[in-house]
């Protein structure tokens, strides 16, 4: 009989805890535009979903290009920070 791990799905718990963590951060330093926080939540949840998809493909034995994935993460970071700064300074759509 095999033993079953009681750890559950740690990646799923991170996705669930993400909005709670970002709300707690927003209480200490709230953005001037509330929409920025919502965009950050959705974009970060999307990034975590992409990471989970990458890990799943890797675990299934697919040859996943890690360099391409990291380039996507870098582009995601620049886009999200750029959006946040632009909206906070009044340059972007709000």
Gaussian input, Z-matrix of N, CA and C with variables (Angstrom, degrees):
# hf/3-21g

backbone

0 1
 N
 C     1     B1
 C     2     B2     1     A1
 N     3     B3     2     A2     1     D1
 C     4     B4     3     A3     2     D2
 C     5     B5     4     A4     3     D3
 N     6     B6     5     A5     4     D4
 C     7     B7     6     A6     5     D5
 C     8     B8     7     A7     6     D6
 N     9     B9     8     A8     7     D7
 C    10    B10     9     A9     8     D8
 C    11    B11    10    A10     9     D9
 N    12    B12    11    A11    10    D10
 C    13    B13    12    A12    11    D11
 C    14    B14    13    A13    12    D12
 N    15    B15    14    A14    13    D13
 C    16    B16    15    A15    14    D14
 C    17    B17    16    A16    15    D15
 N    18    B18    17    A17    16    D16
 C    19    B19    18    A18    17    D17
 C    20    B20    19    A19    18    D18
 N    21    B21    20    A20    19    D19
 C    22    B22    21    A21    20    D20
 C    23    B23    22    A22    21    D21
 N    24    B24    23    A23    22    D22
 C    25    B25    24    A24    23    D23
 C    26    B26    25    A25    24    D24
 N    27    B27    26    A26    25    D25
 C    28    B28    27    A27    26    D26
 C    29    B29    28    A28    27    D27
 N    30    B30    29    A29    28    D28
 C    31    B31    30    A30    29    D29
 C    32    B32    31    A31    30    D30
 N    33    B33    32    A32    31    D31
 C    34    B34    33    A33    32    D32
 C    35    B35    34    A34    33    D33
 N    36    B36    35    A35    34    D34
 C    37    B37    36    A36    35    D35
 C    38    B38    37    A37    36    D36
 N    39    B39    38    A38    37    D37
 C    40    B40    39    A39    38    D38
 C    41    B41    40    A40    39    D39
 N    42    B42    41    A41    40    D40
 C    43    B43    42    A42    41    D41
 C    44    B44    43    A43    42    D42
 N    45    B45    44    A44    43    D43
 C    46    B46    45    A45    44    D44
 C    47    B47    46    A46    45    D45
 N    48    B48    47    A47    46    D46
 C    49    B49    48    A48    47    D47
 C    50    B50    49    A49    48    D48
 N    51    B51    50    A50    49    D49
 C    52    B52    51    A51    50    D50
 C    53    B53    52    A52    51    D51
 N    54    B54    53    A53    52    D52
 C    55    B55    54    A54    53    D53
 C    56    B56    55    A55    54    D54
 N    57    B57    56    A56    55    D55
 C    58    B58    57    A57    56    D56
 C    59    B59    58    A58    57    D57
 N    60    B60    59    A59    58    D58
 C    61    B61    60    A60    59    D59
 C    62    B62    61    A61    60    D60
 N    63    B63    62    A62    61    D61
 C    64    B64    63    A63    62    D62
 C    65    B65    64    A64    63    D63
 N    66    B66    65    A65    64    D64
 C    67    B67    66    A66    65    D65
 C    68    B68    67    A67    66    D66
 N    69    B69    68    A68    67    D67
 C    70    B70    69    A69    68    D68
 C    71    B71    70    A70    69    D69
 N    72    B72    71    A71    70    D70
 C    73    B73    72    A72    71    D71
 C    74    B74    73    A73    72    D72
 N    75    B75    74    A74    73    D73
 C    76    B76    75    A75    74    D74
 C    77    B77    76    A76    75    D75
 N    78    B78    77    A77    76    D76
 C    79    B79    78    A78    77    D77
 C    80    B80    79    A79    78    D78
 N    81    B81    80    A80    79    D79
 C    82    B82    81    A81    80    D80
 C    83    B83    82    A82    81    D81
 N    84    B84    83    A83    82    D82
 C    85    B85    84    A84    83    D83
 C    86    B86    85    A85    84    D84
 N    87    B87    86    A86    85    D85
 C    88    B88    87    A87    86    D86
 C    89    B89    88    A88    87    D87
 N    90    B90    89    A89    88    D88
 C    91    B91    90    A90    89    D89
 C    92    B92    91    A91    90    D90
 N    93    B93    92    A92    91    D91
 C    94    B94    93    A93    92    D92
 C    95    B95    94    A94    93    D93
 N    96    B96    95    A95    94    D94
 C    97    B97    96    A96    95    D95
 C    98    B98    97    A97    96    D96
 N    99    B99    98    A98    97    D97
 C   100   B100    99    A99    98    D98
 C   101   B101   100   A100    99    D99
 N   102   B102   101   A101   100   D100
 C   103   B103   102   A102   101   D101
 C   104   B104   103   A103   102   D102
 N   105   B105   104   A104   103   D103
 C   106   B106   105   A105   104   D104
 C   107   B107   106   A106   105   D105
 N   108   B108   107   A107   106   D106
 C   109   B109   108   A108   107   D107
 C   110   B110   109   A109   108   D108
 N   111   B111   110   A110   109   D109
 C   112   B112   111   A111   110   D110
 C   113   B113   112   A112   111   D111
 N   114   B114   113   A113   112   D112
 C   115   B115   114   A114   113   D113
 C   116   B116   115   A115   114   D114
 N   117   B117   116   A116   115   D115
 C   118   B118   117   A117   116   D116
 C   119   B119   118   A118   117   D117
 N   120   B120   119   A119   118   D118
 C   121   B121   120   A120   119   D119
 C   122   B122   121   A121   120   D120
 N   123   B123   122   A122   121   D121
 C   124   B124   123   A123   122   D122
 C   125   B125   124   A124   123   D123
 N   126   B126   125   A125   124   D124
 C   127   B127   126   A126   125   D125
 C   128   B128   127   A127   126   D126
 N   129   B129   128   A128   127   D127
 C   130   B130   129   A129   128   D128
 C   131   B131   130   A130   129   D129
 N   132   B132   131   A131   130   D130
 C   133   B133   132   A132   131   D131
 C   134   B134   133   A133   132   D132
 N   135   B135   134   A134   133   D133
 C   136   B136   135   A135   134   D134
 C   137   B137   136   A136   135   D135
 N   138   B138   137   A137   136   D136
 C   139   B139   138   A138   137   D137
 C   140   B140   139   A139   138   D138
 N   141   B141   140   A140   139   D139
 C   142   B142   141   A141   140   D140
 C   143   B143   142   A142   141   D141
 N   144   B144   143   A143   142   D142
 C   145   B145   144   A144   143   D143
 C   146   B146   145   A145   144   D144
 N   147   B147   146   A146   145   D145
 C   148   B148   147   A147   146   D146
 C   149   B149   148   A148   147   D147
 N   150   B150   149   A149   148   D148
 C   151   B151   150   A150   149   D149
 C   152   B152   151   A151   150   D150
 N   153   B153   152   A152   151   D151
 C   154   B154   153   A153   152   D152
 C   155   B155   154   A154   153   D153
 N   156   B156   155   A155   154   D154
 C   157   B157   156   A156   155   D155
 C   158   B158   157   A157   156   D156
 N   159   B159   158   A158   157   D157
 C   160   B160   159   A159   158   D158
 C   161   B161   160   A160   159   D159
 N   162   B162   161   A161   160   D160
 C   163   B163   162   A162   161   D161
 C   164   B164   163   A163   162   D162
 N   165   B165   164   A164   163   D163
 C   166   B166   165   A165   164   D164
 C   167   B167   166   A166   165   D165
 N   168   B168   167   A167   166   D166
 C   169   B169   168   A168   167   D167
 C   170   B170   169   A169   168   D168
 N   171   B171   170   A170   169   D169
 C   172   B172   171   A171   170   D170
 C   173   B173   172   A172   171   D171
 N   174   B174   173   A173   172   D172
 C   175   B175   174   A174   173   D173
 C   176   B176   175   A175   174   D174
 N   177   B177   176   A176   175   D175
 C   178   B178   177   A177   176   D176
 C   179   B179   178   A178   177   D177
 N   180   B180   179   A179   178   D178
 C   181   B181   180   A180   179   D179
 C   182   B182   181   A181   180   D180
 N   183   B183   182   A182   181   D181
 C   184   B184   183   A183   182   D182
 C   185   B185   184   A184   183   D183
 N   186   B186   185   A185   184   D184
 C   187   B187   186   A186   185   D185
 C   188   B188   187   A187   186   D186
 N   189   B189   188   A188   187   D187
 C   190   B190   189   A189   188   D188
 C   191   B191   190   A190   189   D189
 N   192   B192   191   A191   190   D190
 C   193   B193   192   A192   191   D191
 C   194   B194   193   A193   192   D192
 N   195   B195   194   A194   193   D193
 C   196   B196   195   A195   194   D194
 C   197   B197   196   A196   195   D195
 N   198   B198   197   A197   196   D196
 C   199   B199   198   A198   197   D197
 C   200   B200   199   A199   198   D198
 N   201   B201   200   A200   199   D199
 C   202   B202   201   A201   200   D200
 C   203   B203   202   A202   201   D201
 N   204   B204   203   A203   202   D202
 C   205   B205   204   A204   203   D203
 C   206   B206   205   A205   204   D204
 N   207   B207   206   A206   205   D205
 C   208   B208   207   A207   206   D206
 C   209   B209   208   A208   207   D207
 N   210   B210   209   A209   208   D208
 C   211   B211   210   A210   209   D209
 C   212   B212   211   A211   210   D210
 N   213   B213   212   A212   211   D211
 C   214   B214   213   A213   212   D212
 C   215   B215   214   A214   213   D213
 N   216   B216   215   A215   214   D214
 C   217   B217   216   A216   215   D215
 C   218   B218   217   A217   216   D216
 N   219   B219   218   A218   217   D217
 C   220   B220   219   A219   218   D218
 C   221   B221   220   A220   219   D219
 N   222   B222   221   A221   220   D220
 C   223   B223   222   A222   221   D221
 C   224   B224   223   A223   222   D222
 N   225   B225   224   A224   223   D223
 C   226   B226   225   A225   224   D224
 C   227   B227   226   A226   225   D225
 N   228   B228   227   A227   226   D226
 C   229   B229   228   A228   227   D227
 C   230   B230   229   A229   228   D228
 N   231   B231   230   A230   229   D229
 C   232   B232   231   A231   230   D230
 C   233   B233   232   A232   231   D231
 N   234   B234   233   A233   232   D232
 C   235   B235   234   A234   233   D233
 C   236   B236   235   A235   234   D234
 N   237   B237   236   A236   235   D235
 C   238   B238   237   A237   236   D236
 C   239   B239   238   A238   237   D237
 N   240   B240   239   A239   238   D238
 C   241   B241   240   A240   239   D239
 C   242   B242   241   A241   240   D240
 N   243   B243   242   A242   241   D241
 C   244   B244   243   A243   242   D242
 C   245   B245   244   A244   243   D243
 N   246   B246   245   A245   244   D244
 C   247   B247   246   A246   245   D245
 C   248   B248   247   A247   246   D246
 N   249   B249   248   A248   247   D247
 C   250   B250   249   A249   248   D248
 C   251   B251   250   A250   249   D249
 N   252   B252   251   A251   250   D250
 C   253   B253   252   A252   251   D251
 C   254   B254   253   A253   252   D252
 N   255   B255   254   A254   253   D253
 C   256   B256   255   A255   254   D254
 C   257   B257   256   A256   255   D255
 N   258   B258   257   A257   256   D256
 C   259   B259   258   A258   257   D257
 C   260   B260   259   A259   258   D258
 N   261   B261   260   A260   259   D259
 C   262   B262   261   A261   260   D260
 C   263   B263   262   A262   261   D261
 N   264   B264   263   A263   262   D262
 C   265   B265   264   A264   263   D263
 C   266   B266   265   A265   264   D264
 N   267   B267   266   A266   265   D265
 C   268   B268   267   A267   266   D266
 C   269   B269   268   A268   267   D267
 N   270   B270   269   A269   268   D268
 C   271   B271   270   A270   269   D269
 C   272   B272   271   A271   270   D270
 N   273   B273   272   A272   271   D271
 C   274   B274   273   A273   272   D272
 C   275   B275   274   A274   273   D273
 N   276   B276   275   A275   274   D274
 C   277   B277   276   A276   275   D275
 C   278   B278   277   A277   276   D276
 N   279   B279   278   A278   277   D277
 C   280   B280   279   A279   278   D278
 C   281   B281   280   A280   279   D279

   B1=1.4412
   B2=1.5291
   B3=1.3026
   B4=1.4611
   B5=1.5223
   B6=1.3350
   B7=1.4550
   B8=1.5160
   B9=1.3095
   B10=1.4524
   B11=1.5237
   B12=1.3187
   B13=1.4529
   B14=1.5266
   B15=1.3124
   B16=1.4610
   B17=1.5245
   B18=1.3072
   B19=1.4590
   B20=1.5199
   B21=1.2914
   B22=1.4548
   B23=1.5088
   B24=1.3072
   B25=1.4545
   B26=1.5274
   B27=1.3260
   B28=1.4673
   B29=1.5222
   B30=1.3248
   B31=1.4650
   B32=1.5177
   B33=1.3180
   B34=1.4580
   B35=1.5143
   B36=1.3223
   B37=1.4659
   B38=1.5196
   B39=1.3335
   B40=1.4582
   B41=1.5174
   B42=1.3155
   B43=1.4633
   B44=1.5200
   B45=1.3215
   B46=1.4619
   B47=1.5269
   B48=1.3298
   B49=1.4670
   B50=1.5316
   B51=1.3139
   B52=1.4569
   B53=1.5285
   B54=1.3363
   B55=1.4725
   B56=1.5302
   B57=1.3112
   B58=1.4671
   B59=1.5232
   B60=1.3186
   B61=1.4661
   B62=1.5240
   B63=1.3321
   B64=1.4606
   B65=1.5264
   B66=1.3217
   B67=1.4601
   B68=1.5253
   B69=1.3284
   B70=1.4688
   B71=1.5265
   B72=1.3237
   B73=1.4669
   B74=1.5205
   B75=1.3245
   B76=1.4677
   B77=1.5251
   B78=1.3224
   B79=1.4680
   B80=1.5247
   B81=1.3291
   B82=1.4631
   B83=1.5262
   B84=1.3220
   B85=1.4651
   B86=1.5272
   B87=1.3279
   B88=1.4775
   B89=1.5279
   B90=1.3302
   B91=1.4674
   B92=1.5280
   B93=1.3193
   B94=1.4647
   B95=1.5290
   B96=1.3084
   B97=1.4658
   B98=1.5257
   B99=1.3301
   B100=1.4691
   B101=1.5312
   B102=1.3169
   B103=1.4624
   B104=1.5276
   B105=1.3265
   B106=1.4612
   B107=1.5238
   B108=1.3253
   B109=1.4608
   B110=1.5278
   B111=1.3206
   B112=1.4681
   B113=1.5305
   B114=1.3202
   B115=1.4687
   B116=1.5238
   B117=1.3322
   B118=1.4628
   B119=1.5316
   B120=1.3262
   B121=1.4764
   B122=1.5300
   B123=1.3214
   B124=1.4669
   B125=1.5274
   B126=1.3265
   B127=1.4698
   B128=1.5245
   B129=1.3302
   B130=1.4628
   B131=1.5229
   B132=1.3323
   B133=1.4635
   B134=1.5272
   B135=1.3248
   B136=1.4647
   B137=1.5164
   B138=1.3352
   B139=1.4637
   B140=1.5265
   B141=1.3219
   B142=1.4639
   B143=1.5273
   B144=1.3259
   B145=1.4647
   B146=1.5303
   B147=1.3302
   B148=1.4660
   B149=1.5298
   B150=1.3212
   B151=1.4656
   B152=1.5240
   B153=1.3248
   B154=1.4654
   B155=1.5271
   B156=1.3265
   B157=1.4579
   B158=1.5168
   B159=1.3292
   B160=1.4558
   B161=1.5287
   B162=1.3226
   B163=1.4676
   B164=1.5296
   B165=1.3204
   B166=1.4677
   B167=1.5270
   B168=1.3309
   B169=1.4702
   B170=1.5218
   B171=1.3248
   B172=1.4672
   B173=1.5201
   B174=1.3346
   B175=1.4651
   B176=1.5274
   B177=1.3262
   B178=1.4650
   B179=1.5230
   B180=1.3249
   B181=1.4541
   B182=1.5155
   B183=1.3198
   B184=1.4655
   B185=1.5210
   B186=1.3149
   B187=1.4570
   B188=1.5241
   B189=1.3250
   B190=1.4598
   B191=1.5288
   B192=1.3441
   B193=1.4677
   B194=1.5357
   B195=1.3246
   B196=1.4584
   B197=1.5242
   B198=1.3328
   B199=1.4677
   B200=1.5280
   B201=1.3178
   B202=1.4621
   B203=1.5244
   B204=1.3239
   B205=1.4640
   B206=1.5260
   B207=1.3343
   B208=1.4637
   B209=1.5259
   B210=1.3264
   B211=1.4645
   B212=1.5290
   B213=1.3205
   B214=1.4644
   B215=1.5192
   B216=1.3348
   B217=1.4700
   B218=1.5244
   B219=1.3241
   B220=1.4655
   B221=1.5265
   B222=1.3267
   B223=1.4682
   B224=1.5241
   B225=1.3364
   B226=1.4613
   B227=1.5289
   B228=1.3282
   B229=1.4608
   B230=1.5283
   B231=1.3195
   B232=1.4664
   B233=1.5313
   B234=1.3211
   B235=1.4629
   B236=1.5293
   B237=1.3203
   B238=1.4650
   B239=1.5255
   B240=1.3203
   B241=1.4717
   B242=1.5256
   B243=1.3178
   B244=1.4638
   B245=1.5143
   B246=1.3292
   B247=1.4611
   B248=1.5263
   B249=1.3285
   B250=1.4629
   B251=1.5246
   B252=1.3222
   B253=1.4664
   B254=1.5242
   B255=1.3179
   B256=1.4655
   B257=1.5225
   B258=1.3088
   B259=1.4662
   B260=1.5214
   B261=1.3225
   B262=1.4741
   B263=1.5259
   B264=1.3093
   B265=1.4691
   B266=1.5185
   B267=1.3285
   B268=1.4550
   B269=1.5030
   B270=1.3385
   B271=1.4553
   B272=1.5233
   B273=1.2952
   B274=1.4577
   B275=1.5168
   B276=1.3321
   B277=1.4671
   B278=1.5266
   B279=1.2945
   B280=1.4700
   B281=1.5095
   A1=108.73
   A2=117.35
   A3=120.58
   A4=110.59
   A5=114.31
   A6=119.46
   A7=109.03
   A8=114.93
   A9=119.88
   A10=109.03
   A11=116.19
   A12=120.61
   A13=109.50
   A14=116.77
   A15=121.75
   A16=112.19
   A17=115.81
   A18=118.53
   A19=112.43
   A20=119.25
   A21=121.42
   A22=111.65
   A23=116.45
   A24=123.18
   A25=108.71
   A26=118.66
   A27=119.73
   A28=113.17
   A29=118.61
   A30=120.38
   A31=110.42
   A32=117.54
   A33=121.29
   A34=112.12
   A35=116.38
   A36=120.21
   A37=110.79
   A38=117.21
   A39=120.43
   A40=110.75
   A41=116.91
   A42=120.80
   A43=110.05
   A44=117.21
   A45=120.87
   A46=110.64
   A47=117.28
   A48=121.36
   A49=112.78
   A50=117.55
   A51=121.03
   A52=113.40
   A53=120.40
   A54=118.78
   A55=112.27
   A56=117.13
   A57=119.69
   A58=110.75
   A59=116.57
   A60=120.94
   A61=110.83
   A62=117.47
   A63=120.25
   A64=111.65
   A65=118.09
   A66=120.82
   A67=110.79
   A68=116.58
   A69=120.18
   A70=110.40
   A71=117.47
   A72=120.86
   A73=110.34
   A74=117.20
   A75=121.48
   A76=111.60
   A77=117.68
   A78=119.13
   A79=111.32
   A80=117.22
   A81=120.93
   A82=111.81
   A83=117.44
   A84=121.86
   A85=108.88
   A86=116.78
   A87=118.76
   A88=111.54
   A89=116.51
   A90=119.30
   A91=110.48
   A92=115.73
   A93=119.74
   A94=110.41
   A95=116.33
   A96=121.89
   A97=108.34
   A98=118.87
   A99=120.73
   A100=113.42
   A101=117.08
   A102=121.05
   A103=111.24
   A104=117.16
   A105=120.83
   A106=110.47
   A107=116.93
   A108=120.45
   A109=111.30
   A110=117.48
   A111=120.47
   A112=110.93
   A113=117.20
   A114=120.56
   A115=110.17
   A116=116.83
   A117=120.94
   A118=109.97
   A119=117.28
   A120=120.81
   A121=111.16
   A122=116.25
   A123=120.44
   A124=110.97
   A125=116.62
   A126=120.05
   A127=111.42
   A128=117.01
   A129=119.72
   A130=111.13
   A131=117.07
   A132=119.86
   A133=110.37
   A134=116.78
   A135=120.52
   A136=112.55
   A137=116.47
   A138=119.92
   A139=110.68
   A140=117.59
   A141=119.88
   A142=111.12
   A143=117.21
   A144=120.28
   A145=110.62
   A146=116.57
   A147=119.87
   A148=110.83
   A149=117.01
   A150=120.60
   A151=110.02
   A152=116.62
   A153=119.96
   A154=110.93
   A155=117.52
   A156=120.72
   A157=112.05
   A158=117.07
   A159=121.66
   A160=110.78
   A161=116.30
   A162=120.64
   A163=110.60
   A164=116.57
   A165=119.94
   A166=110.72
   A167=116.57
   A168=119.89
   A169=110.96
   A170=116.53
   A171=121.44
   A172=110.10
   A173=116.74
   A174=121.22
   A175=112.74
   A176=117.01
   A177=120.36
   A178=111.56
   A179=116.66
   A180=120.18
   A181=115.48
   A182=117.75
   A183=119.96
   A184=110.05
   A185=115.12
   A186=120.70
   A187=107.86
   A188=115.80
   A189=121.72
   A190=108.56
   A191=117.76
   A192=119.99
   A193=111.02
   A194=115.72
   A195=121.06
   A196=111.34
   A197=117.66
   A198=120.71
   A199=111.10
   A200=116.13
   A201=120.26
   A202=111.06
   A203=116.15
   A204=120.35
   A205=110.43
   A206=117.42
   A207=120.80
   A208=111.45
   A209=117.27
   A210=120.02
   A211=109.80
   A212=116.36
   A213=120.32
   A214=112.37
   A215=116.45
   A216=120.43
   A217=110.03
   A218=117.49
   A219=120.77
   A220=110.81
   A221=116.93
   A222=120.80
   A223=110.13
   A224=117.00
   A225=121.39
   A226=110.56
   A227=116.53
   A228=120.96
   A229=111.15
   A230=116.93
   A231=120.65
   A232=110.27
   A233=117.80
   A234=121.09
   A235=111.28
   A236=117.50
   A237=120.05
   A238=111.41
   A239=116.95
   A240=119.70
   A241=110.13
   A242=116.96
   A243=120.34
   A244=112.14
   A245=116.85
   A246=120.59
   A247=110.88
   A248=115.99
   A249=120.21
   A250=111.79
   A251=116.52
   A252=120.44
   A253=110.41
   A254=117.32
   A255=120.67
   A256=111.38
   A257=117.88
   A258=120.54
   A259=110.63
   A260=117.13
   A261=119.91
   A262=111.77
   A263=117.91
   A264=121.46
   A265=112.76
   A266=117.13
   A267=120.59
   A268=115.30
   A269=118.56
   A270=121.53
   A271=113.05
   A272=117.76
   A273=121.18
   A274=112.33
   A275=116.02
   A276=119.80
   A277=110.13
   A278=114.88
   A279=118.91
   A280=110.63
   D1=129.89
   D2=-178.11
   D3=-87.31
   D4=148.78
   D5=177.22
   D6=-85.78
   D7=141.71
   D8=-179.39
   D9=-103.31
   D10=136.85
   D11=179.03
   D12=-76.40
   D13=137.78
   D14=178.63
   D15=-98.39
   D16=13.20
   D17=-178.13
   D18=-74.63
   D19=-19.62
   D20=-179.67
   D21=74.06
   D22=-148.22
   D23=-178.95
   D24=-110.62
   D25=94.00
   D26=-177.07
   D27=-63.01
   D28=-33.55
   D29=179.40
   D30=-67.62
   D31=-38.76
   D32=177.37
   D33=-64.20
   D34=-35.67
   D35=178.14
   D36=-67.07
   D37=-34.08
   D38=178.36
   D39=-65.93
   D40=-40.80
   D41=-179.87
   D42=-65.99
   D43=-37.84
   D44=179.35
   D45=-71.16
   D46=-37.37
   D47=-177.86
   D48=-77.60
   D49=-16.85
   D50=-176.40
   D51=-57.03
   D52=-51.88
   D53=-179.91
   D54=-61.85
   D55=-34.93
   D56=178.81
   D57=-66.08
   D58=-42.57
   D59=178.53
   D60=-63.86
   D61=-45.06
   D62=-179.06
   D63=-66.82
   D64=-34.20
   D65=175.20
   D66=-65.19
   D67=-40.24
   D68=177.85
   D69=-64.73
   D70=-40.82
   D71=177.71
   D72=-63.99
   D73=-39.46
   D74=-178.44
   D75=-66.24
   D76=-24.92
   D77=177.59
   D78=-69.57
   D79=-32.51
   D80=179.79
   D81=-80.11
   D82=-35.06
   D83=-179.27
   D84=-143.28
   D85=78.33
   D86=-176.22
   D87=-69.13
   D88=140.28
   D89=176.84
   D90=-72.89
   D91=152.88
   D92=178.55
   D93=-66.66
   D94=-35.25
   D95=177.79
   D96=-106.43
   D97=114.40
   D98=-178.75
   D99=-61.78
   D100=-24.03
   D101=-179.22
   D102=-63.84
   D103=-29.95
   D104=-179.15
   D105=-59.57
   D106=-44.30
   D107=-179.04
   D108=-63.42
   D109=-38.75
   D110=178.98
   D111=-66.69
   D112=-39.84
   D113=178.00
   D114=-65.20
   D115=-40.92
   D116=178.84
   D117=-63.01
   D118=-41.58
   D119=179.30
   D120=-60.81
   D121=-49.92
   D122=-177.55
   D123=-65.90
   D124=-42.93
   D125=-178.91
   D126=-65.77
   D127=-39.98
   D128=-179.52
   D129=-70.55
   D130=-38.08
   D131=175.17
   D132=-62.66
   D133=-38.58
   D134=176.02
   D135=-64.00
   D136=-39.34
   D137=177.31
   D138=-65.05
   D139=-43.31
   D140=178.44
   D141=-63.71
   D142=-35.97
   D143=176.21
   D144=-65.21
   D145=-38.98
   D146=177.68
   D147=-65.32
   D148=-39.00
   D149=177.32
   D150=-62.94
   D151=-43.17
   D152=178.37
   D153=-63.32
   D154=-39.88
   D155=176.55
   D156=-64.34
   D157=-39.71
   D158=176.70
   D159=-61.25
   D160=-46.78
   D161=-179.56
   D162=-64.78
   D163=-40.07
   D164=178.40
   D165=-61.91
   D166=-46.58
   D167=178.83
   D168=-61.78
   D169=-40.26
   D170=178.47
   D171=-62.52
   D172=-46.07
   D173=-178.74
   D174=-67.27
   D175=-25.83
   D176=177.67
   D177=-82.38
   D178=-1.20
   D179=174.92
   D180=93.95
   D181=9.21
   D182=178.75
   D183=-77.68
   D184=147.74
   D185=176.96
   D186=-85.22
   D187=94.93
   D188=-176.05
   D189=-96.95
   D190=127.81
   D191=-179.56
   D192=-74.80
   D193=105.66
   D194=-177.30
   D195=-65.50
   D196=-36.59
   D197=179.77
   D198=-61.92
   D199=-41.76
   D200=177.99
   D201=-64.62
   D202=-39.85
   D203=178.54
   D204=-63.47
   D205=-44.06
   D206=179.67
   D207=-66.60
   D208=-33.39
   D209=175.36
   D210=-63.84
   D211=-39.94
   D212=176.58
   D213=-63.29
   D214=-40.03
   D215=177.56
   D216=-64.73
   D217=-40.12
   D218=178.75
   D219=-64.40
   D220=-43.42
   D221=177.83
   D222=-63.56
   D223=-42.12
   D224=177.26
   D225=-58.37
   D226=-44.50
   D227=-178.66
   D228=-63.24
   D229=-47.57
   D230=-179.83
   D231=-62.78
   D232=-41.79
   D233=-179.16
   D234=-65.78
   D235=-44.09
   D236=-177.42
   D237=-69.52
   D238=-43.24
   D239=177.93
   D240=-66.09
   D241=-41.71
   D242=177.57
   D243=-60.85
   D244=-43.82
   D245=177.55
   D246=-61.12
   D247=-47.86
   D248=-177.21
   D249=-61.53
   D250=-45.16
   D251=-179.68
   D252=-66.18
   D253=-42.68
   D254=-178.84
   D255=-62.87
   D256=-43.92
   D257=-179.70
   D258=-68.85
   D259=-42.03
   D260=179.62
   D261=-63.40
   D262=-32.33
   D263=179.18
   D264=-88.30
   D265=-3.98
   D266=176.50
   D267=89.71
   D268=11.89
   D269=-178.37
   D270=-91.17
   D271=-27.15
   D272=-172.74
   D273=-101.54
   D274=178.69
   D275=178.51
   D276=-70.38
   D277=140.37
   D278=179.87
   D279=-131.51

